Amino acid sequence: MAGVGYFRSDGARVHFLAAYDAAMAQLPAFGAAADVETSFGSVRAYRFGDSSGSTPVVLLPGRNASTPMWRANLPGLTARRTVYSLDLLGEAGRSVQTAPITSAQDQAQWLEETLAGLDLPHVHLLGASIGGWAAANYACRFPARVASATLLDPVFTFAPIPLRTLAFSAVMAVPAAPEGMRRWFLSWVSGGEAADDSLPEARLIAAAMTDFVLRLPPPTAITDEQLRTLQTPVLAFLGGRSVMLDAARAARRARTLLPHGHIEVHRDATHAINGECAEQITECAHRFWDAVDR
């Protein structure tokens, strides 16, 4: 279908799902899985943990990563919260896109329909990279459901992606890009983590890049006005060595514009900050969520 993401072939789908299932096997056991129907397709959601007395956390992964990217984070997060993880619609994963997603409003709409379908009236969002943008974009458009937003090195949110990174990303989108170049790019973005074949999530990201074709619009940068009027409490972690944003520039803008923002720059972290700083993120996020809930 035009405008809808797809696997390059039946073999590519089988290859990707094998990598996906192998990576999922390394996660804590999930309590339930659901495919939530939306106007744009079905969204795969997993529920981890069972802390029914507190506001749940909803995880939004980065590009090409899906739920298994949270391997390092789930044990700490589920110790005190019920956690739902979504595979982003239109990305490689267990979610299945059936209609074109053409705008930032569409991106927020499928997430709104998913959270409503899961019967989650109030959530803490936690998103990494493009998932961080998705969390911010949703909070700007559907703030009533969002208790808070925790953003891990979010792209298109506080600072633009550097031109050099955009150029490399465009080359990686070409199907004929050499495997060695793809591995170099993943290593460059993640400080080596996403190119480490010993990590199941690294093998998954590599499979997604080669097996799946995205048909999503470029994210619309979050505007000054959107940030200035956002009443949702925001916690952001930025990687000082990230090649996806200028951390100092992003921190200045976020601190200037957000009414209720707490911004942390981890000087030695890369764009793979969720794995590199898992313990620090967990500890700080739990304090943040507890304070918001009070």
Sequence and secondary structure as in RCSB ss.txt:
>XXXX:A:sequence
MAGVGYFRSDGARVHFLAAYDAAMAQLPAFGAAADVETSFGSVRAYRFGDSSGSTPVVLLPGRNASTPMWRANLP
GLTARRTVYSLDLLGEAGRSVQTAPITSAQDQAQWLEETLAGLDLPHVHLLGASIGGWAAANYACRFPARVASAT
LLDPVFTFAPIPLRTLAFSAVMAVPAAPEGMRRWFLSWVSGGEAADDSLPEARLIAAAMTDFVLRLPPPTAITDE
QLRTLQTPVLAFLGGRSVMLDAARAARRARTLLPHGHIEVHRDATHAINGECAEQITECAHRFWDAVDR
>XXXX:A:secstr
 TTS EESSHHHHHHHHHHHHHHHTTS   SEEEEEEETTEEEEEEEE   TTS  EEEE  TTT GGGGTTTHH
HHHTTS EEEE  TTSSSS EE S   SHHHHHHHHHHHHHHTT SSEEEEEETHHHHHHHHHHHH GGGEEEEE
EES TTTSS   HHHHHHHHHHTSTT  HHHHHHHHHHHHTTGGG TTSHHHHHHHHHHHHEE          HH
HHHH  S EEEEEETT SSS HHHHHHHHHHH TTEEEEEETT  TTHHHHTHHHHHHHHHHHHHHHH 
